[in-house]
Amino acid sequence: MRNLTLAAGALVLATPAFAAPSHGTRIDVVERAETDAVSLKGGTAAANVGDVLTFTNPIYDVTNTNKVGTDQGYCVRLIAGKVMECHWTLTLAKGQIMVDGPVADGDNAPDTTLAVTGGTGAYRGARGDMRIHARDAKATGYDFHYRLM
């Protein structure tokens, strides 16, 4: 019984370490979805479970005027018209930032937040999150909002 009490006390003391992270670096960019293509079809419908979407797209500053980098990656459709699981790398002049997670799929998809899982160069060891917002109903571009710790 004594060990259980001590373990519970240790858990309470450790709780603040799991508090919401503070985000120190903000990177806001625009992706122009120029190369998005379904490279592997999971069926004959327009959207199928198992479809693989691949891309290598230009990235622009927040005003969508000056090209500042590229991104490349892939998404696998898990629920047609609802969700895809995605992985991609954002490449900027100072390094790369990698993200992973679910992305809403379909027309008028809501914003989605993905995990920043790492980086290189100035972003080495990056952690945080990235919110993706479709700029229009046809998904021709996206606002990417990176918040790094």
C-alpha positions in Angstrom: 0.0 0.0 0.0 2.9 2.4 0.8 4.3 1.9 -2.7 1.0 2.7 -4.3 0.7 6.0 -2.4 4.3 7.0 -3.3 3.6 6.2 -7.0 0.4 8.3 -7.0 2.3 11.2 -5.4 5.0 11.0 -8.1 2.3 11.1 -10.8 0.8 14.2 -9.3 4.3 15.9 -9.2 5.0 14.9 -12.8 1.7 16.3 -14.2 3.0 19.8 -14.9 5.5 18.3 -17.4 2.5 17.3 -19.6 0.9 20.8 -19.6 0.2 22.4 -23.0 3.4 23.5 -24.7 4.2 27.1 -25.3 5.0 27.8 -28.9 8.0 30.0 -29.5 8.4 30.1 -33.3 5.6 30.8 -35.8 5.9 30.0 -39.5 2.9 30.9 -41.6 3.1 30.0 -45.3 0.9 29.2 -48.3 1.0 25.9 -50.2 -0.2 26.0 -53.8 -1.5 22.5 -54.5 -0.2 22.3 -58.1 1.0 18.7 -58.2 -1.5 16.8 -56.0 -2.2 13.5 -57.8 -3.7 10.2 -56.8 -0.8 7.9 -57.7 -2.4 4.7 -56.5 -6.2 4.0 -56.6 -7.8 1.9 -54.0 -10.9 1.3 -56.1 -12.9 2.6 -59.1 -14.8 5.5 -57.3 -13.5 9.1 -57.4 -12.4 8.7 -53.7 -11.6 5.2 -52.3 -10.2 3.8 -49.1 -6.5 3.1 -49.9 -6.0 5.9 -52.4 -2.5 7.4 -52.2 -2.2 11.1 -52.9 1.4 12.3 -53.7 2.6 15.9 -54.1 5.6 18.2 -54.5 4.3 21.7 -54.2 5.7 25.3 -54.1 5.4 27.1 -50.8 4.9 30.9 -50.6 5.1 33.5 -47.9 1.9 34.4 -46.0 1.0 37.0 -48.6 1.1 34.2 -51.3 3.5 36.4 -53.3 7.1 35.2 -52.8 8.2 31.6 -53.2 10.0 30.5 -50.0 10.3 26.8 -50.4 8.7 23.5 -51.3 6.9 20.6 -49.7 6.7 17.0 -50.6 4.8 14.0 -49.2 1.9 11.6 -49.4 -1.5 10.9 -47.9 -3.4 7.6 -47.7 -7.1 7.9 -47.7 -8.6 6.0 -44.7 -12.2 7.0 -44.9 -13.4 8.3 -48.3 -14.6 11.8 -48.0 -13.6 12.1 -44.3 -10.0 11.6 -43.5 -6.5 10.9 -44.9 -3.3 10.1 -42.9 -0.5 12.3 -44.2 3.3 12.7 -44.0 5.3 15.5 -45.6 8.4 17.6 -45.4 8.5 21.4 -45.7 11.8 22.6 -47.1 12.8 26.2 -46.4 16.1 28.0 -46.8 17.1 27.3 -43.2 16.1 23.7 -43.1 13.3 21.2 -43.2 10.2 20.6 -41.0 8.4 17.2 -41.0 4.7 16.7 -40.1 2.5 13.7 -39.6 -1.2 13.1 -38.9 -4.8 13.0 -40.1 -6.1 15.6 -42.6 -9.7 16.2 -43.2 -10.8 14.9 -46.7 -13.5 16.1 -49.0 -15.3 19.2 -50.0 -15.4 22.0 -47.4 -13.1 20.0 -45.1 -12.6 21.6 -41.7 -9.2 22.8 -40.5 -6.9 20.0 -39.2 -4.0 20.1 -36.8 -1.0 17.8 -37.4 2.0 17.0 -35.3 5.4 18.5 -36.1 7.7 15.4 -35.7 11.1 16.8 -36.4 13.3 19.0 -38.5 16.8 19.7 -39.9 19.1 22.7 -40.0 17.6 25.6 -38.0 14.6 23.4 -37.2 16.6 20.5 -35.9 14.6 18.7 -33.2 11.5 20.7 -33.9 8.3 19.8 -32.1 4.9 21.4 -32.1 2.0 21.5 -34.4 0.8 22.7 -37.7 -2.7 23.7 -38.6 -3.8 23.3 -42.3 -6.6 25.5 -43.7 -8.0 25.1 -47.3 -8.0 28.5 -49.0 -10.9 27.6 -51.2 -13.5 24.9 -51.8 -11.5 23.4 -54.7 -8.4 22.9 -52.4 -6.1 24.7 -54.8 -4.1 26.1 -51.9 -3.7 25.8 -48.2 -2.6 28.1 -45.3 -0.1 26.3 -43.2 0.4 27.6 -39.6 3.4 26.0 -37.9 3.9 26.6 -34.2 7.2 25.2 -33.0 8.4 24.8 -29.4 
